[in-house]
């Protein structure tokens, strides 16, 4: 089955950074409205706001306070989406956190706490009625501690541990399951900083989520996380990101899925005012036991150009192709072409 959709997207992005001699405050905001001009898909707004305050304390000690908000609408092919809904749930995510980091000679230690709130709006069905999704509303609390050892200023191996809790607003969801859970995680890795040529970190570990409801098997996964930025030559950069996450399910009897994602972007300056980009990525979504029939693998490939018309205006053109393979069911293909202008001040 082939579905065509033509849409326009209008966005606004801004960053504010303090110019203090000590400490730093940065605030970033980005929003976009995707309006459908033809096709069956609904409009897709999204918004993101992030704030970070760094406090440079005495004795090589840094404290950081963060806050964030994001909004987006679930895709119709999301495993937790409502089948046949005219408008899927909107997802509000609120976040706040605080951490402190200190150097003890060659040893670096940090500890932080964060809380995340997920809130879902009602889904609109094709007959005009609504389906309440508030039984998915939940809070996530976590404490994370890291300990690293400086082999050299450019190479720091580390270990990290996390303990936390997920609490749902409703003790029992609409299917009769108690999905609140305890969280445990540990990983070890290495951070690298060779300046502009190579920097980032990579870690492997294990994450476990144990539910209150004994009918739900615990959700656990081997994790691989990190980001590596490499610039083999001036004007060329490669950015690779690895990410593992656990996504709780709302389907009766299903605990959730483990999602492994890898993305890469190659950027090259064709000229001082013309940048070419190539992107690629793969996402593996895997369920346990009988729910493995819902497994998916998604592939993404894209190319784009940015023309820096002047210091205030950029023109962009992007073409991307995404294919989602379902373990059972019909595969989905999506081709997206975007052209746009970015104004800067």
C-alpha positions as CSV (number, residue, x, y, z in Angstrom):
1,X,0.0,0.0,0.0
2,X,1.4,3.4,-1.0
3,X,0.5,6.6,0.9
4,X,1.6,10.0,-0.3
5,X,1.8,13.0,2.0
6,X,2.8,16.6,1.2
7,X,3.5,18.9,4.1
8,X,5.1,22.2,5.0
9,X,7.3,22.6,8.1
10,X,8.0,25.9,9.8
11,X,10.5,26.0,12.7
12,X,12.3,28.3,15.1
13,X,15.5,27.6,16.9
14,X,17.5,29.7,19.4
15,X,20.3,29.5,21.9
16,X,21.2,31.9,24.7
17,X,24.6,31.6,26.5
18,X,25.8,33.7,29.3
19,X,29.1,35.7,29.1
20,X,30.2,35.5,32.7
21,X,33.8,35.2,34.0
22,X,32.7,32.2,36.1
23,X,29.8,29.8,35.9
24,X,27.7,29.5,32.7
25,X,24.0,29.5,31.8
26,X,22.8,28.1,28.5
27,X,19.2,27.9,27.3
28,X,18.2,26.3,24.0
29,X,14.8,26.1,22.4
30,X,13.5,24.6,19.2
31,X,10.1,24.2,17.8
32,X,8.5,23.2,14.5
33,X,5.0,22.9,13.1
34,X,4.5,20.3,10.4
35,X,1.3,21.0,8.5
36,X,-0.2,18.4,6.2
37,X,-1.1,19.9,2.8
38,X,-2.4,16.6,1.3
39,X,-2.6,13.0,2.5
40,X,-4.2,11.3,5.5
41,X,-1.5,12.0,8.1
42,X,-2.3,14.6,10.8
43,X,-0.2,17.7,11.6
44,X,2.8,17.0,13.7
45,X,4.0,19.7,16.0
46,X,7.1,19.3,18.2
47,X,9.0,21.4,20.7
48,X,12.2,21.2,22.8
49,X,13.5,23.4,25.6
50,X,16.7,22.7,27.5
51,X,18.4,24.8,30.2
52,X,21.8,24.1,31.9
53,X,23.5,26.1,34.7
54,X,27.1,25.2,35.4
55,X,28.5,26.4,38.7
56,X,32.3,26.5,39.0
57,X,32.9,25.9,42.7
58,X,36.2,25.7,44.6
59,X,38.7,22.9,44.6
60,X,38.1,21.6,41.1
61,X,34.4,21.0,41.8
62,X,31.6,21.7,39.3
63,X,27.9,21.6,40.0
64,X,25.3,21.4,37.2
65,X,21.6,22.0,37.3
66,X,19.4,21.1,34.3
67,X,15.8,21.5,33.2
68,X,14.0,20.4,30.0
69,X,10.7,20.1,28.3
70,X,9.7,18.4,25.0
71,X,6.6,17.7,23.1
72,X,5.9,15.4,20.2
73,X,3.2,13.2,18.7
74,X,3.5,9.4,18.6
75,X,3.9,7.9,15.1
76,X,1.1,5.6,13.9
77,X,3.7,2.8,13.5
78,X,4.9,3.0,17.1
79,X,4.2,-0.4,18.9
80,X,2.4,1.5,21.7
81,X,0.3,3.6,19.3
82,X,-3.5,3.1,19.0
83,X,-4.3,1.1,15.9
84,X,-6.5,3.1,13.5
85,X,-6.5,6.3,15.5
86,X,-7.0,9.5,13.6
87,X,-4.8,11.5,15.9
88,X,-2.2,9.7,18.1
89,X,-1.4,10.7,21.6
90,X,0.8,13.8,22.3
91,X,3.7,13.1,24.6
92,X,4.8,15.7,27.1
93,X,8.2,15.1,28.7
94,X,9.5,17.2,31.6
95,X,13.0,16.7,33.1
96,X,15.1,18.1,35.9
97,X,18.4,17.1,37.4
98,X,21.4,18.1,39.5
99,X,24.9,16.7,39.6
100,X,28.3,17.5,41.2
101,X,31.7,16.5,39.7
102,X,35.1,16.7,41.4
103,X,38.7,15.9,40.5
104,X,40.8,14.1,43.2
105,X,44.1,14.3,41.4
106,X,44.1,11.5,38.8
107,X,40.7,10.3,40.0
108,X,37.5,11.9,38.8
109,X,34.2,11.3,40.5
110,X,30.6,12.5,40.0
111,X,27.1,11.8,41.3
112,X,23.8,13.1,40.0
113,X,20.1,12.7,40.4
114,X,17.4,13.3,37.9
115,X,13.6,13.0,37.5
116,X,11.6,12.6,34.3
117,X,7.9,13.0,33.9
118,X,6.0,11.5,30.9
119,X,2.4,12.6,30.3
120,X,0.2,11.4,27.4
121,X,-2.8,13.2,25.9
122,X,-5.9,11.4,24.7
123,X,-5.9,9.7,21.2
124,X,-8.6,10.7,18.8
125,X,-10.3,7.8,17.0
126,X,-11.6,7.7,13.5
127,X,-15.3,7.9,14.6
128,X,-14.6,11.2,16.5
129,X,-14.5,9.7,20.0
130,X,-11.4,9.8,22.2
131,X,-9.4,7.2,24.0
132,X,-7.9,8.1,27.3
133,X,-4.2,7.3,27.6
134,X,-3.4,8.7,31.1
135,X,-2.7,5.2,32.4
136,X,0.7,5.5,30.7
137,X,1.6,8.7,32.7
138,X,4.7,8.0,34.8
139,X,7.7,9.5,36.7
140,X,11.2,8.1,36.5
141,X,13.7,8.8,39.3
142,X,17.4,7.9,39.0
143,X,20.7,8.4,40.8
144,X,23.8,7.9,38.8
145,X,27.4,7.8,40.0
146,X,30.6,7.7,37.9
147,X,34.3,7.1,38.9
148,X,37.1,7.6,36.4
149,X,40.9,7.4,36.4
150,X,43.0,9.7,34.3
151,X,45.6,7.6,32.5
152,X,46.4,10.7,30.5
153,X,44.5,14.0,29.9
154,X,43.3,12.4,26.7
155,X,42.3,9.0,28.0
156,X,40.0,8.3,31.0
157,X,38.5,4.9,31.7
158,X,35.4,4.9,33.9
159,X,32.8,2.8,35.7
160,X,29.2,4.0,36.2
161,X,26.2,2.7,38.2
162,X,22.5,3.7,38.2
163,X,19.7,2.9,40.5
164,X,16.2,4.2,40.1
165,X,12.4,3.8,40.1
166,X,9.5,4.1,37.7
167,X,6.2,5.1,39.3
168,X,3.0,5.1,37.2
169,X,0.2,7.5,38.2
170,X,-2.3,4.6,38.1
171,X,-1.2,1.7,40.3
172,X,-3.0,-0.6,37.8
173,X,-3.2,0.1,34.0
174,X,-6.2,-0.4,31.7
175,X,-5.2,-4.0,31.1
176,X,-5.0,-4.8,34.8
177,X,-1.1,-4.8,35.2
178,X,1.0,-3.1,37.8
179,X,3.8,-1.6,35.7
180,X,5.7,0.4,38.3
181,X,9.3,-1.0,38.5
182,X,12.7,-0.8,40.0
183,X,15.7,0.2,37.8
184,X,19.3,-1.0,38.0
185,X,22.2,-0.4,35.6
186,X,26.0,-0.6,35.4
187,X,28.5,0.1,32.6
188,X,32.2,0.6,32.0
189,X,33.8,2.6,29.2
190,X,36.5,5.0,28.2
191,X,36.4,8.8,27.4
192,X,38.8,10.1,24.8
193,X,39.7,13.8,24.1
194,X,42.3,14.5,21.4
195,X,41.0,18.0,20.7
196,X,39.3,18.8,17.4
197,X,40.5,15.6,15.7
198,X,38.9,12.9,18.0
199,X,36.7,13.1,21.1
200,X,33.9,11.2,22.7
201,X,33.2,8.1,24.8
202,X,31.9,4.6,24.5
203,X,30.7,2.2,27.2
204,X,29.2,-1.3,27.5
205,X,27.0,-2.4,30.4
206,X,23.8,-4.0,31.6
207,X,20.4,-2.5,32.5
208,X,17.5,-4.2,34.3
209,X,13.9,-3.2,35.0
210,X,12.0,-5.3,37.5
211,X,8.2,-4.9,37.6
212,X,5.8,-4.9,40.6
213,X,3.5,-7.3,38.7
214,X,4.9,-10.9,38.9
215,X,3.1,-11.7,35.6
216,X,5.6,-9.5,33.8
217,X,9.1,-10.8,33.3
218,X,11.9,-8.4,34.1
219,X,13.2,-6.4,31.2
220,X,16.9,-6.5,30.8
221,X,19.5,-5.7,28.1
222,X,23.1,-5.6,27.3
223,X,23.8,-1.9,26.6
224,X,26.2,-0.1,24.2
225,X,26.2,3.6,24.4
226,X,28.5,6.4,23.2
227,X,29.3,9.1,20.8
228,X,32.5,9.5,18.7
229,X,33.4,12.6,16.8
230,X,36.3,12.3,14.3
231,X,37.7,14.8,11.9
232,X,40.2,13.1,9.7
233,X,41.0,16.4,7.9
234,X,40.0,20.0,8.0
235,X,36.5,20.5,6.7
236,X,35.5,16.8,7.1
237,X,33.8,15.3,10.1
238,X,32.3,11.9,11.1
239,X,29.9,11.7,14.0
240,X,28.8,8.3,15.2
241,X,26.2,7.7,18.0
242,X,25.4,4.4,19.7
243,X,22.4,4.2,22.1
244,X,20.5,1.5,24.0
245,X,17.2,2.1,25.7
246,X,14.3,0.1,27.3
247,X,10.8,1.0,26.2
248,X,8.0,-0.3,28.5
249,X,4.9,-1.7,26.7
250,X,1.2,-1.1,27.3
251,X,0.1,-4.3,25.7
252,X,-1.4,-6.9,28.1
253,X,1.2,-9.5,29.1
254,X,4.1,-7.7,27.3
255,X,6.9,-6.2,29.4
256,X,8.4,-4.0,26.8
257,X,11.2,-3.8,24.2
258,X,14.9,-3.2,24.0
259,X,15.9,-0.7,21.4
260,X,19.5,-0.6,20.0
261,X,20.2,2.4,17.7
262,X,23.3,3.4,15.7
263,X,23.5,6.6,13.6
264,X,26.3,8.2,11.6
265,X,26.7,11.5,9.8
266,X,29.5,12.5,7.4
267,X,29.8,16.2,6.7
268,X,32.2,17.7,4.2
269,X,32.9,21.3,3.1
270,X,32.7,21.3,-0.6
271,X,33.4,25.1,-0.4
272,X,33.6,27.6,2.4
273,X,29.9,28.3,2.0
274,X,28.6,24.8,0.8
275,X,28.4,21.8,3.1
276,X,27.4,18.3,1.9
277,X,26.0,15.7,4.4
278,X,25.5,11.9,4.3
279,X,23.5,10.2,7.1
280,X,22.8,6.6,7.9
281,X,21.4,4.6,10.7
282,X,19.8,1.4,11.9
283,X,17.4,0.8,14.8
284,X,16.7,-2.7,16.2
285,X,13.5,-3.1,18.4
286,X,13.4,-6.4,20.1
287,X,10.7,-8.0,22.4
288,X,10.9,-11.0,24.7
289,X,9.3,-14.4,24.3
290,X,6.0,-14.6,22.3
291,X,6.0,-10.9,21.8
292,X,9.0,-11.2,19.4
293,X,6.5,-11.3,16.6
294,X,6.4,-7.5,17.0
295,X,10.2,-7.1,16.4
296,X,11.2,-4.4,13.9
297,X,14.4,-3.3,12.2
298,X,14.5,0.2,10.6
299,X,17.1,1.4,8.1
300,X,17.7,5.1,7.3
301,X,19.8,6.7,4.6
302,X,19.9,10.3,3.6
303,X,21.8,13.1,1.8
304,X,21.7,16.8,2.1
305,X,23.3,20.2,1.2
306,X,23.6,23.4,3.1
307,X,24.3,26.6,1.2
308,X,25.4,29.5,3.4
309,X,24.0,32.4,1.5
310,X,25.3,34.9,3.9
311,X,26.0,35.2,7.6
312,X,22.2,35.5,8.3
313,X,20.7,33.0,5.9
314,X,21.2,29.3,5.0
315,X,19.4,27.3,2.3
316,X,19.0,23.6,2.8
317,X,17.9,20.6,0.8
318,X,17.6,17.0,2.2
319,X,16.5,13.7,0.8
320,X,16.0,10.7,3.1
321,X,14.8,7.1,2.7
322,X,13.6,4.9,5.6
323,X,12.6,1.3,5.5
324,X,11.0,-0.5,8.5
325,X,11.0,-4.3,8.4
326,X,8.4,-6.0,10.6
327,X,9.0,-9.6,11.8
328,X,5.3,-10.2,10.9
329,X,3.4,-7.9,8.7
330,X,4.0,-5.7,5.7
331,X,7.2,-3.7,5.5
332,X,7.0,0.1,5.4
333,X,9.0,2.4,3.1
334,X,9.2,6.2,3.4
335,X,10.8,8.7,1.1
336,X,11.0,12.3,2.3
337,X,12.3,15.4,0.5
338,X,12.7,18.7,2.3
339,X,13.8,22.2,1.2
340,X,14.1,25.1,3.5
341,X,15.6,28.4,4.6
342,X,17.2,29.0,8.0
343,X,17.5,32.6,9.2
344,X,20.2,33.4,11.8
345,X,20.8,36.4,14.0
